[in-house]
Amino acid sequence: MAEPTMIYKITILELLHRSGFPLSNSQITDFFLEGDLTDYFTAQQAISDDEDAGLIKSVTNHNNTTYSITDEGNKTLELFKEKITPALSKDINKYLKANSISMKEENSYKATYFKADRGGYVVQLRITENEVPTIDVSFHVGSKEIAETLCNNWKVKAQEVYDSLLDILMN
């Protein structure tokens, strides 16, 4: 039997491979916690180990880090796929089936900000579908607090803003 930490690392690769889209740190961790497979810290260590080994890559966007499997991760998964037991494979399928739509939607709203060269901050708000931008809007604002507020509200109101903007422009 393979050691548990190796199983966790391979499970992360399988989860990312099967999902077909990047997953957030919390989405990966939730799989392990909801299934009582391991504790939070062990899951975090497995994610970190996979990233350090170049098997997954991360993208951080205003308080949200998402992970996707790399080519090297796919090769590694092929070599060790048999370590995923039928029961674990069933758990992965069940988790993705139950959460796939909400996870994909959650990760499609991206918001970030940075300090502008001439003062203030530039806020970039984006909705993507399959990593292709559906809407991409930038604002220049006067303070970091306003930038953070816009980013925090984007996840909740992105679809509403998109629908309103489309309606305004179409009429």
C-alpha positions as CSV (number, residue, x, y, z in Angstrom):
1,M,0.0,0.0,0.0
2,A,1.3,3.5,-0.9
3,E,2.0,5.9,1.9
4,P,-0.9,8.3,2.7
5,T,1.0,11.5,1.7
6,M,1.7,10.1,-1.7
7,I,-2.0,9.2,-2.1
8,Y,-3.0,12.8,-1.2
9,K,-0.6,14.3,-3.7
10,I,-1.9,11.9,-6.5
11,T,-5.5,12.6,-5.4
12,I,-4.9,16.3,-5.9
13,L,-3.6,15.7,-9.4
14,E,-6.6,13.4,-10.2
15,L,-9.0,16.0,-8.8
16,L,-7.5,18.8,-11.0
17,H,-7.3,16.5,-14.0
18,R,-11.0,15.4,-13.8
19,S,-12.4,18.8,-13.0
20,G,-11.1,20.2,-16.3
21,F,-10.7,23.7,-14.8
22,P,-8.6,25.3,-12.0
23,L,-9.7,24.7,-8.4
24,S,-9.2,27.0,-5.5
25,N,-7.2,26.0,-2.4
26,S,-10.4,25.8,-0.4
27,Q,-12.1,23.6,-3.0
28,I,-9.3,21.1,-3.0
29,T,-9.1,21.2,0.8
30,D,-12.8,20.8,1.1
31,F,-12.7,17.5,-0.8
32,F,-10.3,16.0,1.8
33,L,-12.1,17.5,4.8
34,E,-15.7,16.6,3.6
35,G,-14.6,13.0,3.0
36,D,-12.7,12.8,6.3
37,L,-9.6,11.7,4.3
38,T,-7.1,13.9,6.2
39,D,-6.8,17.1,8.2
40,Y,-6.4,20.6,6.9
41,F,-2.7,20.9,7.5
42,T,-1.9,17.6,5.7
43,A,-4.0,18.7,2.7
44,Q,-2.2,22.1,2.6
45,Q,1.2,20.3,2.8
46,A,0.2,18.0,-0.1
47,I,-0.9,21.0,-2.2
48,S,2.4,22.8,-1.4
49,D,4.5,19.6,-2.2
50,D,2.7,19.2,-5.6
51,E,3.3,22.9,-6.4
52,D,7.0,22.7,-5.3
53,A,7.5,19.7,-7.5
54,G,6.0,21.5,-10.6
55,L,3.1,19.1,-10.8
56,I,0.5,21.9,-10.3
57,K,0.7,25.6,-10.8
58,S,-1.0,28.4,-9.0
59,V,-2.5,31.7,-9.9
60,T,-3.4,34.2,-7.2
61,N,-6.2,36.8,-7.8
62,H,-7.2,39.0,-4.8
63,N,-7.4,36.6,-1.9
64,N,-8.1,33.6,-4.1
65,T,-5.5,31.1,-5.3
66,T,-6.5,28.6,-7.9
67,Y,-4.5,25.6,-9.1
68,S,-4.3,23.7,-12.3
69,I,-2.4,20.5,-13.3
70,T,0.8,20.9,-15.3
71,D,2.0,18.7,-18.2
72,E,4.5,17.2,-15.7
73,G,1.6,16.6,-13.3
74,N,-0.4,14.8,-16.0
75,K,2.7,12.6,-16.7
76,T,3.1,11.8,-13.0
77,L,-0.6,11.0,-12.7
78,E,-0.4,8.5,-15.5
79,L,2.5,6.8,-13.8
80,F,0.7,6.5,-10.4
81,K,-3.0,6.5,-11.3
82,E,-3.4,2.9,-10.0
83,K,-2.7,4.3,-6.5
84,I,-6.2,5.8,-6.7
85,T,-8.5,3.1,-5.2
86,P,-12.0,2.5,-6.7
87,A,-13.5,4.0,-3.6
88,L,-11.4,7.1,-3.8
89,S,-12.2,7.4,-7.5
90,K,-15.9,7.2,-6.6
91,D,-15.5,9.9,-4.0
92,I,-13.8,12.2,-6.5
93,N,-16.6,11.7,-9.0
94,K,-19.3,12.3,-6.4
95,Y,-17.5,15.5,-5.2
96,L,-17.1,16.9,-8.7
97,K,-20.7,16.0,-9.7
98,A,-22.1,17.7,-6.6
99,N,-19.9,20.8,-6.8
100,S,-18.6,21.3,-10.3
101,I,-21.1,24.0,-11.4
102,S,-20.7,26.1,-8.3
103,M,-16.9,25.7,-8.2
104,K,-16.6,26.7,-11.8
105,E,-18.8,29.7,-11.3
106,E,-16.9,30.7,-8.1
107,N,-13.6,30.6,-10.0
108,S,-14.8,32.5,-13.1
109,Y,-15.1,35.8,-11.3
110,K,-11.7,37.4,-11.0
111,A,-10.8,40.7,-9.3
112,T,-7.5,42.3,-8.6
113,Y,-6.0,45.7,-8.1
114,F,-2.6,47.3,-8.2
115,K,-1.1,50.7,-7.4
116,A,-1.2,53.0,-10.4
117,D,2.0,54.9,-11.6
118,R,0.4,58.3,-11.1
119,G,-1.4,57.7,-7.9
120,G,-4.5,55.8,-6.9
121,Y,-5.2,52.2,-7.8
122,V,-6.3,50.3,-10.9
123,V,-9.0,47.7,-10.3
124,Q,-9.4,44.9,-12.9
125,L,-12.6,42.9,-12.8
126,R,-13.2,39.9,-15.1
127,I,-15.6,37.1,-15.8
128,T,-14.1,34.2,-17.6
129,E,-15.6,31.1,-19.1
130,N,-13.2,28.3,-19.8
131,E,-10.4,30.8,-19.1
132,V,-11.7,33.0,-22.0
133,P,-12.8,36.5,-20.8
134,T,-16.6,37.2,-21.1
135,I,-16.1,40.7,-19.7
136,D,-13.0,42.6,-18.6
137,V,-13.4,46.0,-17.0
138,S,-10.8,48.3,-15.4
139,F,-11.3,51.2,-13.1
140,H,-9.0,53.8,-11.7
141,V,-9.9,54.6,-8.1
142,G,-8.5,57.0,-5.5
143,S,-7.8,54.7,-2.6
144,K,-6.8,51.1,-1.7
145,E,-10.0,50.8,0.4
146,I,-12.2,51.5,-2.6
147,A,-10.2,49.1,-4.7
148,E,-10.6,46.4,-2.1
149,T,-14.3,47.1,-1.8
150,L,-14.8,46.7,-5.6
151,C,-12.9,43.5,-5.6
152,N,-14.8,42.0,-2.6
153,N,-18.1,43.0,-4.1
154,W,-17.3,41.6,-7.6
155,K,-17.7,38.0,-6.6
156,V,-21.2,38.7,-5.3
157,K,-22.4,41.1,-8.0
158,A,-20.4,40.2,-11.1
159,Q,-23.3,38.5,-12.9
160,E,-25.7,41.3,-12.0
161,V,-23.2,44.0,-13.3
162,Y,-22.6,42.0,-16.5
163,D,-26.4,41.6,-17.1
164,S,-27.0,45.3,-16.4
165,L,-24.2,46.5,-18.6
166,L,-25.3,44.3,-21.5
167,D,-28.9,45.5,-21.0
168,I,-27.8,49.2,-21.0
169,L,-25.6,48.8,-24.1
170,M,-28.3,46.8,-26.0
171,N,-31.1,49.4,-25.5
